[in-house]
Structure formats: structure tokens, C-alpha cells
């Protein structure tokens, strides 16, 4: 089972993109670079490219996604969770996040690639050669995943783990709860129950 929530927040344009393909165990969130023109197009291009996973070789997939941007001026973050049986691969660049929720505890699986709160130092963009962080984790029945763009940080001050646990417990009711907030930034959240 999975659920999604997306809002434009207080921005003029939605620059987040996502993909949920439970049949392939593939879940992706991407955040177009807010200060760059073409952010919406960049995030959509990245998601479309990453959805064509070249046999699970995520470093190659990210290189192809960067190449797919061509001469577009925008850039994008990307966080991929790929589940095969009970093995999770997380491939990540930028400041979107992936969380593992196990037995009521939330563990952040990604490290934000940025200086301070707003300056991203690794992303997918035409003139960069940044590589993704790639992690593999053995899952357990009942584990849950949550992927989110950085707009989730607008919802709480400080540690996000409590919010992540609450959303994962709410399951399909989580989008209704998230709709009560009005974040400054675009926000995309994908929840997955394994």
C-alpha cells in the first residue's frame, strides 16, 4: 500500500515531481531547483529518466538523468527508493529525504547535500558531475518508508522524526492531515507500507 500528498505551498509554481510504481517497487521524489528557471521541467525530466532504471544500476541512472536535462537551465534533487523482495536501495542527491519507520522509530536514510538551510551543494544539473549516495538495507515485514521533498521541514521546528512516525501511522489518512498545513515551499510526500 502507498499514499501520496502534494501541495504548491506558498509558491507560484509546483516544482516537485514524483513517481509511485508499486508493481516495480519504485518510488521517487524530486524537487526542481527553486531559484532556477526551469525547475519544474527539470524535476519532471529527472523523474521520467530515473523511472527507466537501467537494471538497478543507480549511479548510471543518475548520470543518465543528468544527461537528460540537456541544456535546460534548471536543476533538481532526487531521492529514489527501490524495493525488491525485502531489500531496499536508496539512491539520493540533494536535500529531499527518505525515512525508514520500523516498530515506531523513524530513521533518516539520507543526508541533505547542502550548506545551511538553503544552499544545495549536490544536485542534478547540466554542468555538474555530482554522484548520488547509494545505500542498501535489509527490510522487515511491516516496515514503512516515507519520501519527502524539503518542504516537509516547514511543518515542524527541529527534529522531523516525530512527524514522520505520526504520518506513517496515519497511513492513507496522512494526506488529509497534511492538507491542514500551508508550507512556504512546495511539498511532496510519499508513504509506503511494505
Secondary structure as UniProt FT lines:
FT   STRAND          2..7
FT   TURN            9..10
FT   STRAND          16..21
FT   TURN            22..25
FT   STRAND          26..32
FT   TURN            34..35
FT   TURN            37..38
FT   HELIX           39..50
FT   TURN            51..52
FT   TURN            55..56
FT   HELIX           58..68
FT   TURN            69..71
FT   STRAND          78..84
FT   TURN            85..86
FT   STRAND          87..93
FT   STRAND          97..102
FT   TURN            103..104
FT   STRAND          105..108
FT   STRAND          114..115
FT   TURN            116..118
FT   STRAND          119..120
FT   TURN            126..127
FT   STRAND          133..138
FT   TURN            141..142
FT   STRAND          144..148
FT   HELIX           150..154
FT   HELIX           161..170
FT   HELIX           171..173
FT   HELIX           174..178
FT   TURN            179..180
FT   STRAND          187..193
//
